[in-house]
Structures are given as C-alpha cells and as structure tokens.
Amino acid sequence: MQGKANSSLFVVSAPSGAGKTTLCRGLTTVLPWISHSVSHTTRPPRAGEENGKDYVFIEETEFRRMIGENEFLEWAKVHGNLYGTSRRMLRDMQGQGADVILDIDVQGARQLREAGGTGAVSIFILPPSLEVLRSRLEKRGANSAEDLERRMKTAVEEIGEYKNYDYVIVNDVFEKALDDLRAVVLAERVKTDKIDPEWVKTFGE
C-alpha cells in the first residue's frame, strides 16, 4: 500500500484440526502480497507435504542446535514434536516490506506476547464444535486412537486461550472463515499507525 510505514505481522493459532494452516494458505491466494512464514519442525512429513513449502523438516539435533544459538523467534514442543519460527526467515520477509502471517500454536503465540515488541495482530481459529474437530482429525487418517484422544484433550485446554487474542474466527464454513480472516488483515493494514507520516507530509500537512 502506498504510504505504508511498515510491514504487519499476523499470528494465527488454533487447536490441531481447526484449520489454521489451510486458512493461512488460502489467505495468500486471495491476498497474494501477504507472505506465509513456514515453520521448522522435527515431525516427519505427512503425505503430500513438501519440505520448504509446508514446513522446513529437520532433525531434532539440528533443531536443538538452532535453539542453543537463539535462531528461533519462538519454539514449542507440541504433540511430541518441536516447532519453531526462524528469526532470519521472518526478518528477511519483513525486510522486503512484506506483510507476514504466522500459523503457530498457543505456546509460541504466548512467547511472542510475553516478549513483546513484535506488534503482532493475533487471531484465534475455533472449530464450530468439539464433535466437528474430532471428525476433522479422524479424516486425516494419520492419527492413532491414543494420539487422537491426546489432541482432543489438548484442544480443550487450548481453546481457553482464545481470550488472549485480538480476534476470534469460527471455522465452520471455510469460505466464510477465509473471508473473515481477509477482513481482519485488510482492516489492520489501514489503521492510522500503518500510515507513513513522512508520506502524508507530501500533501502539505
């Protein structure tokens, strides 16, 4: 946007199966100027996932080396696997003036919130019900019964975090949820603090 002072950072969280990653990818289709930050993870790829596109898949030893060298803006252990956001990757995208959307779990979002200084806009994605969430997880076909129950238990705990976010979107009908996410991003981009005051001065303010 002409006169835009700086890039915006959007943080999207949700319980597993609520659809946050699909929504974030959908957003980059309808708003091609926003960049989707790809997290690093130690979990193995699922069928159809591509390294560098869906996640950066690395070994746990490499992940822990990156932790030790403070290369992650945030990181967390989720369902037995490690996930993290690369400082350098995010810095490079924002350095190019791009708006960036992160889809990270509630632990990572909490780290960013407690650290402060990112100016991130936080968005929580809710499923329409726990029954629908369970059905979506079952349709993945990759979760054991034990893993499914663990994810459902964690989901109940994570849903209580919604009140710590700026916006809440219920992902019942995907197209409607995507439209809501798009509306949040567009509204945040035209806030007063996003306007470059030096550019405004060219109007003879």
C-alpha positions, 0 to 999 in steps of 0.5 A, a space after each residue: 500500500 502506498 504510504 505504508 510505514 511498515 510491514 504487519 505481522 499476523 499470528 494465527 493459532 488454533 487447536 490441531 484440526 481447526 484449520 489454521 494452516 489451510 486458512 493461512 494458505 488460502 489467505 495468500 491466494 486471495 491476498 497474494 502480497 501477504 507472505 506465509 512464514 513456514 515453520 521448522 519442525 522435527 515431525 516427519 512429513 505427512 503425505 503430500 507435504 513438501 519440505 520448504 513449502 509446508 514446513 522446513 523438516 529437520 532433525 531434532 539435533 539440528 533443531 536443538 542446535 538452532 535453539 542453543 544459538 537463539 535462531 528461533 523467534 519462538 519454539 514449542 514442543 507440541 504433540 511430541 514434536 518441536 516447532 519453531 519460527 526462524 528469526 532470519 526467515 521472518 526478518 528477511 520477509 519483513 525486510 522486503 516490506 512484506 506483510 507476514 502471517 504466522 500459523 503457530 500454536 498457543 505456546 509460541 503465540 504466548 512467547 511472542 506476547 510475553 516478549 513483546 515488541 513484535 506488534 503482532 495482530 493475533 487471531 484465534 481459529 475455533 472449530 464450530 464444535 468439539 464433535 466437528 474437530 474430532 471428525 476433522 482429525 479422524 479424516 486425516 487418517 494419520 492419527 492413532 486412537 491414543 494420539 487422537 484422544 491426546 489432541 482432543 484433550 489438548 484442544 480443550 485446554 487450548 481453546 481457553 486461550 482464545 481470550 488472549 487474542 485480538 480476534 476470534 474466527 469460527 471455522 465452520 464454513 471455510 469460505 466464510 472463515 477465509 473471508 473473515 480472516 481477509 477482513 481482519 488483515 485488510 482492516 489492520 493494514 489501514 489503521 492510522 499507525 500503518 500510515 507513513 507520516 513522512 508520506 502524508 507530509 507530501 500533501 502539505 500537512 
